[in-house]
Amino acid sequence: MSEHPEGRHPAPSEQHEAHGHEGRHERHRHETVHGRHEHAGHAPHPTVERHCDVAVIGGSAAGLAAALQLSRQRRGVIVIDDGTPRNAPAAHMHGYLGHEGAAPTTLTGIGRAEVRSYGGEVLPGRVLAVRRREDGRFRLDLTGGHALVARRVLAATGLTDELPAIAGVAEGWGRGVVHCPFCHGFEVRDRRLVQIVTHPMGLHPTPLLRHLTERLTVVLHDPAGLDEGAVGALAASGVTVERAEVGRVRTGPDGEVSGVELTDGRVLEADAVVVGARFHARIDALTPLGLTATPHPSGAGEVLAVDPRGETAVAGVYAAGNVTDPSLQVLPAAAQGSQVGAMIAFSLAEEDLKAAARPSGEEADWDHRYGGTERTWSGNPNGTLVHEATGLTPGRALEVGTGEGADALWLAERGWKVTATDISGNALARVRAEADRRGLDVELLRADANAPAPFGTATYDLVSLQYGSFKRTPDRRGLRGLLAAVAPGGTLLVVHHDLSPLEEPVDPAAQTRVYDPEAFVGVEEIADALAAAPEAWRVELHETRPRPAGAASTHHVSDVVLRAVRRAD
């Protein structure tokens, strides 16, 4: 292991899908059973390159639904979201079965938790550019100088709404100024409704509005290209039609819409205003790939064209949600994301079948981390391990997520019979080289902590998890395997960075947080499992304390230490 692996992971329409990218502020390397998080140097914020199977740009309904599908297929998935959803102004969403009237943030919160429960990561940050590498994979440049390398890319970035240049429209957008009858129609039923028509497709929702209220006035602000037959039919049905330009949308003392002021000085009383926006696909990050937006058949904007599987003109790059179809509300956007996620899973599986391989995204990420020639960590054992293990009688020890093996080697030098495990074969090769150099006997085991029996059937007098972790699964397989490895009377020692500083928000435009602690099993979850079985475990220590002196990095200043003993039968 290393001296102190630093941040282990360390850690407008309310109805239309909210999309975004993401941001950050951390910079730790993470070593888990798969590796651990540490600072790679003395720089305050070293840059990091992560590797995964699928990178999802945008963490709203479509992006999260796709990520959930893919995570459940055991694919390494990283979602990047910049927190700028299209429906940010809306307080509620409608028409989503089972979530009717919920806030958009409530749905995305649930979705993120579900993705993380299968080990998918959701990172705050922003993707600046996507390029294809010579090996066929894609490199995503992130804010903060970080990068993500993925086999497939899914753009779920949504649209930007271009509002008419009418005073008061932008200020009331998503509240008193709306555009979708399915999103907001019921809430404005029977009220004084003024529709401002600004482009040829503006009359498309008008028959729906007419059914929702008999107090509808249609203002032809820009009548160019309108179907005069449709205008005549509306007038004949009793709808008031005004041929005039709008000066501004007026609001009352309470901030609610009160009327529409025309340029001729007249004021139309209104409780709500309907106006259509032009829309533009958010695909700036994809332009290095040669992808461009395609005019939408409505003439009201542009989208990113995809085939029936959701794949764009660039093989390996997919898209879902409003970026491909402006009409999708949150429910169908999520459904499309789920379907496209399944198509990506098929694509990866077929590629792996041809190669006769079953690659692991997690393993690839950590093998890349240890793939260079330079040492990643300091080579010093962690100070907390030294402090806690010095008084223990040497026996059999299991070092989980050993990294470059400094902790395992320190234990071996003090008479422990050590088995060191890691998901990365490159990491274990470094441990072997150093053990041979020192003349130490350390058993090496390449293992994913979430495998059915990652550590075999043996049990150990000391099981050490230092600044490491492993991906969550709903059945808690990895956690159960970790606890099962402790022999009766044996000690479990878990040391983790205090991640409370990561609760601070980041500016996605400036920084991307490159690890998601909530996708990994943390020390508190382990402590809860021990507390739930007092008949089996005696917790001797569970506290937050200052990090021991000597760490190369200073990003984290405190550790959480958990030491427990399995009760003997």
C-alpha positions in Angstrom: 0.0 0.0 0.0 1.4 3.4 0.3 2.0 5.9 2.9 -1.5 7.4 2.8 -3.6 6.8 -0.2 -5.2 10.1 -0.3 -8.8 10.5 -1.2 -9.9 7.1 -1.6 -12.8 7.7 -3.5 -12.2 8.7 -2.5 -14.3 8.6 -2.8 -37.6 24.3 -18.7 -40.4 22.4 -18.9 -40.9 20.6 -15.8 -41.9 17.6 -17.8 -39.2 17.4 -20.3 -36.1 15.6 -19.3 -33.4 17.5 -17.4 -30.0 16.9 -18.7 -26.5 18.0 -17.8 -22.9 17.0 -17.6 -20.9 17.3 -14.2 -18.0 19.0 -12.1 -15.6 18.5 -9.2 -12.9 19.3 -6.7 -11.2 16.4 -5.3 -8.3 14.7 -6.8 -7.5 11.7 -5.1 -6.6 8.4 -6.4 -8.6 5.6 -5.2 -7.4 2.3 -4.5 -9.9 -0.3 -3.5 -9.9 -3.9 -3.4 -9.7 -2.7 -6.6 -7.4 0.0 -5.5 -7.3 2.9 -3.2 -7.4 6.6 -3.3 -4.3 8.5 -2.8 -2.8 11.6 -4.0 -0.3 10.8 -6.7 2.0 13.5 -5.7 2.6 16.7 -3.9 0.5 18.9 -6.2 -2.6 20.2 -4.5 -4.8 18.8 -7.3 -3.1 16.3 -9.5 -4.9 15.3 -12.7 -6.4 11.8 -13.0 -7.3 9.6 -16.0 -10.0 7.1 -15.3 -11.0 4.1 -17.5 -14.5 2.6 -17.8 -16.7 0.7 -20.2 -19.2 3.4 -20.7 -19.1 7.1 -20.1 -22.5 8.8 -19.8 -22.6 12.6 -20.4 -25.7 13.9 -18.6 -27.2 12.6 -15.3 -30.9 13.1 -15.7 -33.7 10.7 -16.7 -32.2 9.3 -19.9 -28.6 9.2 -18.7 -29.4 7.6 -15.3 -31.7 5.0 -16.8 -29.0 3.9 -19.3 -26.4 3.8 -16.5 -28.7 1.6 -14.4 -29.2 -0.8 -17.2 -25.4 -1.0 -17.8 -24.4 -1.2 -14.2 -26.7 -4.2 -13.8 -24.9 -5.8 -16.7 -21.6 -5.6 -14.7 -20.2 -2.8 -16.8 -18.1 -0.1 -15.5 -20.2 3.1 -15.9 -19.3 6.7 -15.0 -21.9 9.4 -15.4 -20.7 13.0 -15.7 -23.3 15.7 -14.9 -22.9 19.4 -14.7 -26.1 20.1 -12.9 -27.7 22.2 -15.6 -30.9 20.4 -16.5 -33.4 21.7 -19.1 -36.2 21.5 -16.5 -34.4 23.4 -13.7 -37.0 26.1 -13.5 -39.8 23.6 -12.9 -40.9 22.7 -9.4 -42.8 19.6 -10.4 -43.0 17.0 -13.1 -46.2 15.4 -14.4 -47.2 12.3 -16.4 -44.5 10.1 -14.8 -46.4 7.0 -13.6 -45.5 6.4 -10.0 -43.9 9.8 -9.6 -46.7 12.2 -10.5 -46.1 15.7 -9.2 -42.6 14.9 -7.8 -39.9 17.4 -8.0 -37.4 16.7 -10.8 -34.6 16.7 -8.2 -36.4 14.0 -6.3 -36.5 11.7 -9.3 -32.8 12.2 -10.1 -31.9 11.7 -6.5 -33.6 8.3 -6.5 -32.1 7.5 -9.8 -28.6 8.3 -8.7 -29.0 6.2 -5.6 -30.2 3.3 -7.7 -27.2 3.6 -10.1 -24.8 3.8 -7.2 -26.3 0.7 -5.6 -24.9 -1.3 -8.5 -21.5 0.4 -8.4 -22.2 3.0 -11.1 -20.5 6.4 -10.4 -22.2 9.7 -10.8 -19.7 12.6 -10.8 -20.3 16.3 -10.7 -18.3 17.9 -13.5 -18.3 18.8 -17.2 -17.1 17.1 -20.4 -15.2 19.6 -22.6 -14.4 17.4 -25.6 -14.7 13.8 -26.8 -12.1 12.3 -29.2 -11.5 8.9 -30.5 -8.1 7.4 -29.7 -6.1 5.2 -32.0 -7.1 2.1 -30.1 -10.8 2.9 -30.9 -11.7 4.0 -27.4 -12.8 7.5 -26.6 -11.1 10.1 -24.5 -13.3 12.6 -22.6 -11.5 15.7 -21.5 -13.0 17.0 -18.2 -12.8 20.3 -16.4 -9.9 20.4 -13.9 -7.6 18.7 -16.4 -8.9 15.2 -15.8 -9.8 12.6 -18.4 -12.0 9.6 -18.9 -11.3 6.8 -21.3 -14.3 4.7 -22.3 -15.2 2.0 -24.8 -18.6 3.6 -25.5 -20.1 7.0 -24.9 -23.7 7.9 -24.4 -24.7 11.6 -24.8 -27.8 12.4 -22.7 -27.1 16.1 -22.7 -30.5 17.4 -23.5 -31.4 20.6 -25.3 -31.0 24.3 -24.8 -34.2 26.3 -25.1 -33.9 29.6 -27.0 -36.7 31.8 -25.7 -38.4 34.5 -27.8 -36.8 38.0 -27.1 -39.9 39.2 -25.3 -39.5 40.9 -21.9 -40.7 38.8 -19.0 -40.6 35.4 -20.8 -37.3 34.2 -19.5 -38.1 35.5 -16.0 -41.3 33.4 -15.8 -40.1 30.4 -17.8 -41.1 27.1 -16.3 -43.5 28.8 -13.9 -46.1 31.3 -15.2 -44.7 31.0 -18.7 -45.0 27.5 -20.0 -44.8 25.7 -23.3 -46.1 22.1 -22.9 -49.8 21.2 -22.5 -48.8 17.8 -21.1 -46.4 19.3 -18.6 -48.4 22.2 -17.3 -51.8 22.0 -19.0 -53.9 20.7 -16.1 -52.4 23.3 -13.7 -53.7 26.1 -16.0 -57.1 24.7 -16.8 -60.0 27.1 -16.8 -57.6 30.0 -16.3 -57.0 33.1 -18.5 -54.4 31.7 -20.9 -52.6 33.7 -23.5 -50.6 31.8 -26.1 -47.9 33.8 -27.9 -47.1 32.3 -31.3 -43.6 33.0 -32.6 -42.9 30.4 -35.2 -44.8 28.3 -37.8 -45.2 25.3 -35.5 -46.5 27.5 -32.7 -50.1 26.5 -33.3 -49.3 22.8 -32.8 -50.4 22.6 -29.2 -53.3 25.1 -29.5 -56.2 22.6 -29.9 -55.0 21.0 -26.6 -55.0 24.3 -24.9 -58.5 25.1 -26.2 -59.8 22.0 -24.5 -58.1 22.9 -21.2 -59.7 26.3 -20.9 -62.4 28.3 -22.7 -60.5 31.5 -21.8 -57.8 31.2 -24.4 -56.4 34.0 -26.4 -53.9 33.4 -29.2 -51.6 36.2 -30.1 -49.9 35.9 -33.5 -46.7 37.7 -32.6 -44.9 36.4 -35.7 -47.4 35.0 -38.2 -44.8 34.2 -40.9 -45.3 30.7 -42.3 -48.5 30.0 -40.2 -51.3 27.9 -41.7 -54.0 30.4 -42.2 -56.5 27.6 -42.4 -55.6 26.5 -38.9 -55.9 30.1 -37.7 -59.4 30.4 -39.2 -60.5 27.1 -37.6 -59.5 28.4 -34.2 -61.3 31.6 -34.7 -64.4 29.8 -35.9 -64.3 27.6 -32.8 -64.5 30.6 -30.5 -60.9 31.2 -29.7 -59.9 34.8 -29.6 -57.1 35.5 -32.1 -55.0 38.7 -32.0 -52.7 39.7 -34.8 -50.3 41.9 -32.8 -46.8 42.0 -31.5 -46.1 41.4 -27.8 -44.1 44.0 -25.9 -43.8 42.1 -22.6 -45.3 39.7 -20.2 -46.5 41.5 -17.1 -46.3 40.3 -13.5 -48.2 41.4 -10.4 -46.8 42.3 -7.0 -46.7 38.6 -6.1 -44.4 37.9 -9.1 -47.1 35.9 -10.8 -48.1 36.5 -14.4 -50.9 39.2 -14.7 -51.1 40.0 -18.3 -49.5 40.3 -21.8 -48.8 43.9 -23.0 -49.0 44.4 -26.7 -46.9 46.9 -28.6 -50.0 48.8 -29.5 -50.5 49.6 -25.8 -53.3 47.1 -25.1 -53.0 44.7 -22.2 -54.5 41.2 -22.3 -55.2 39.9 -18.8 -53.7 36.5 -18.2 -53.0 34.0 -15.4 -50.5 32.1 -17.5 -48.7 32.4 -20.8 -47.8 29.7 -23.3 -44.9 30.3 -25.6 -42.9 27.9 -27.8 -39.1 28.0 -27.7 -36.6 27.1 -30.4 -34.3 24.3 -29.2 -30.7 23.4 -29.8 -28.9 20.0 -29.1 -26.2 20.3 -26.5 -23.4 18.6 -28.4 -20.5 21.0 -28.3 -18.3 18.3 -26.6 -19.0 15.9 -29.5 -17.8 18.3 -32.3 -14.2 16.9 -32.2 -15.8 13.6 -33.4 -17.3 15.4 -36.4 -20.9 15.1 -35.1 -23.2 18.0 -35.9 -26.9 18.7 -35.1 -29.6 17.9 -37.7 -32.6 20.2 -38.3 -35.8 18.9 -36.6 -38.7 18.3 -38.9 -40.7 20.9 -37.1 -38.3 23.6 -38.2 -38.1 24.8 -34.6 -34.6 23.6 -33.8 -31.9 20.9 -34.1 -31.3 17.5 -32.6 -28.7 14.8 -32.7 -29.7 12.1 -35.2 -29.5 8.5 -34.1 -30.4 5.1 -35.6 -33.0 2.8 -34.0 -30.5 1.5 -31.5 -29.6 5.0 -30.4 -26.2 5.0 -32.1 -25.0 8.2 -33.8 -23.1 8.5 -37.1 -19.9 7.8 -35.1 -19.7 4.1 -34.2 -19.6 3.7 -30.4 -21.2 7.0 -29.6 -24.9 6.8 -28.6 -27.5 9.4 -27.6 -30.8 9.4 -25.7 -33.4 11.7 -24.3 -34.2 15.2 -25.4 -31.0 15.6 -27.3 -32.5 13.3 -29.9 -36.2 14.2 -29.5 -37.5 17.5 -28.0 -41.0 16.1 -27.4 -39.9 13.5 -24.8 -41.2 14.1 -21.3 -39.3 12.6 -18.4 -41.0 9.2 -18.5 -40.4 8.5 -22.2 -36.9 10.0 -22.0 -36.1 7.5 -19.2 -37.6 4.7 -21.2 -35.4 5.6 -24.2 -32.3 5.8 -22.0 -33.1 2.4 -20.7 -33.5 1.0 -24.2 -30.3 2.6 -25.5 -28.4 1.4 -22.4 -29.5 -2.2 -23.3 -28.3 -1.6 -26.9 -24.9 -0.5 -25.6 -24.7 -3.6 -23.4 -25.4 -5.8 -26.4 -22.7 -4.0 -28.4 -20.1 -4.5 -25.7 -21.1 -8.2 -25.2 -20.9 -8.9 -28.9 -17.4 -7.3 -29.1 -16.2 -9.3 -26.1 -17.6 -12.5 -27.6 -15.6 -12.0 -30.7 -12.5 -11.4 -28.6 -13.3 -14.5 -26.4 -12.9 -12.2 -23.4 -14.9 -11.1 -20.3 -13.1 -7.9 -19.4 -13.8 -6.0 -16.2 -14.2 -2.2 -16.3 -13.0 -1.9 -12.7 -9.9 -4.1 -13.4 -9.1 -2.0 -16.5 -9.3 1.2 -14.5 -6.8 0.0 -11.8 -4.5 -1.8 -14.3 -4.2 1.5 -16.1 -3.3 3.2 -12.8 -0.5 0.8 -12.2 0.5 0.4 -15.8 3.4 2.9 -15.8 7.0 2.5 -14.8 6.9 5.0 -11.9 5.9 4.2 -8.4 2.3 5.4 -7.7 2.6 5.7 -3.9 5.4 6.4 -1.5 6.2 2.9 -0.5 5.7 3.6 3.2 3.2 1.7 5.3 0.2 3.6 6.5 0.7 5.1 9.9 -2.6 4.0 11.3 -2.0 0.4 10.4 1.4 0.6 12.1 -0.1 2.1 15.2 -3.0 -0.4 15.4 -1.2 -3.6 14.4 2.0 -3.2 16.3 0.5 -4.8 19.5 -1.1 -7.7 17.7 0.4 -11.2 17.8 1.5 -12.1 14.3 -0.6 -14.7 12.5 -2.4 -15.0 9.2 -3.2 -11.6 7.6 -5.3 -10.6 4.6 -4.5 -7.3 3.0 -7.4 -6.3 0.9 -6.8 -3.8 -1.9 -3.1 -3.9 -1.4 -2.0 -1.5 -4.2 1.8 -1.5 -4.3 1.9 -3.6 -1.1 3.6 -1.4 1.4 1.3 -2.5 4.2 1.5 -6.2 3.3 5.3 -6.0 3.2 5.4 -4.3 6.5 3.3 -7.0 8.1 5.4 -9.7 6.5 8.6 -8.2 7.9 7.0 -8.4 11.4 6.3 -12.1 11.1 2.8 -12.2 9.7 1.9 -14.8 7.0 0.4 -12.4 4.5 -2.0 -12.8 1.6 -2.2 -9.6 -0.4 -5.1 -9.1 -2.8 -6.0 -6.6 -5.4 -8.1 -6.4 -8.6 -5.1 -5.2 -10.5 -2.6 -7.6 -11.9 -0.2 -4.7 -12.5 -0.4 -3.7 -8.9 0.4 -7.3 -7.7 3.3 -7.4 -10.1 4.8 -4.5 -8.3 4.2 -6.2 -4.9 5.9 -9.3 -6.2 9.0 -7.4 -7.4 9.4 -5.5 -4.1 8.8 -8.7 -2.0 11.5 -10.5 -4.0 13.8 -7.6 -3.6 13.4 -7.7 0.2 13.4 -11.5 0.4 9.8 -11.6 1.8 7.3 -14.4 1.3 3.9 -12.8 0.5 1.1 -14.8 -1.1 -0.6 -12.7 -3.9 -4.2 -13.1 -4.9 -5.8 -11.3 -7.8 -9.4 -10.9 -6.8 -12.4 -8.7 -7.2 -14.0 -8.3 -3.7 -17.4 -8.7 -5.4 -16.5 -12.1 -6.8 -18.5 -15.1 -5.3 -15.6 -16.2 -3.1 -12.9 -13.6 -3.5 -10.6 -14.8 -0.8 -11.2 -18.5 -0.9 -12.4 -20.4 2.1 -9.5 -19.4 4.5 -10.0 -17.1 7.4 -7.5 -14.7 8.9 -6.4 -13.4 12.3 -6.1 -9.9 10.7 -8.1 -8.5 7.8 -6.9 -5.1 6.8 -8.7 -2.7 4.5 -6.6 0.5 4.3 -8.1 3.4 2.4 -9.7 0.9 0.1 -13.2 0.0 -0.9 -15.2 -2.0 -3.4 -18.3 -1.3 -5.4 -21.7 -1.5 -3.9 -24.2 -4.2 -4.8 -27.7 -4.5 -3.5 -27.0 -8.0 -2.0 -23.8 -6.6 -0.3 -21.8 -9.5 -1.6 -18.4 -7.7 -1.2 -19.1 -6.7 2.4 -20.3 -10.2 3.3 -17.1 -11.6 1.8 -14.9 -9.2 3.7 -16.5 -10.0 7.1 -16.5 -13.7 6.4 -12.7 -13.6 6.0 -12.1 -12.7 9.6 -11.4 -15.8 11.8 -13.1 -16.2 15.2 -11.1 -14.1 17.6 -9.6 -12.3 14.6 -9.4 -8.5 14.0 -10.9 -6.4 11.3 -9.1 -3.1 10.8 -10.6 -0.6 8.4 -9.1 2.8 7.8 -10.7 5.3 5.5 -10.3 9.0 4.8 -12.8 11.3 6.4 -14.8 12.2 3.4 -16.9 15.1 4.9 -14.9 17.7 2.9 -16.3 16.1 -0.3 -19.7 17.3 0.8 -18.7 20.7 -0.3 -20.2 21.6 -3.7 -17.9 22.1 -6.7 -18.2 24.3 -9.7 -18.5 22.0 -12.7 -17.3 24.6 -15.1 -13.9 24.6 -13.3 -13.5 21.2 -11.8 -14.7 17.6 -12.1 -14.8 15.3 -9.0 -13.3 12.2 -10.4 -14.5 9.6 -7.9 -17.9 9.0 -6.4 -17.7 7.7 -2.8 -21.3 6.8 -2.8 -20.8 4.1 -5.4 -18.4 2.2 -3.0 -18.9 0.5 0.3 -17.6 2.8 3.0 -16.4 2.5 6.6 -19.8 3.6 8.0 -21.6 0.9 6.1 -19.1 -1.6 7.4 -19.7 -0.3 11.0 -23.4 -0.6 10.6 -23.1 -4.2 9.5 -21.0 -4.9 12.6 -23.5 -3.1 14.9 -26.3 -5.1 13.5 -24.6 -8.3 14.7 -23.5 -7.7 18.3 -23.5 -11.4 19.0 -20.8 -11.9 16.4 -18.7 -8.7 16.7 -17.1 -6.6 19.4 -16.3 -3.1 18.1 -13.3 -1.9 19.9 -12.7 1.4 18.1 -14.7 3.6 15.7 -13.5 7.2 15.6 -12.2 10.0 13.5 -8.7 11.1 14.2 -6.0 13.3 12.5 -4.0 11.5 9.9 -0.6 10.3 11.0 2.3 12.5 10.0 4.3 11.6 6.9 1.7 11.4 4.2 2.8 12.8 0.9 -0.6 14.4 0.2 -2.5 16.8 2.3 -6.0 16.8 0.7 -7.5 14.8 3.6 -6.5 15.7 7.1 -8.5 13.2 9.1 -9.1 9.4 9.0 -12.0 7.3 10.2 -10.6 4.2 12.0 -12.7 1.1 12.7 -11.3 -1.9 14.6 -13.5 -4.9 15.6 -13.0 -8.4 16.8 -15.1 -11.4 15.7 -16.3 -13.1 18.8 -15.0 -16.7 19.2 -17.6 -19.5 19.2 
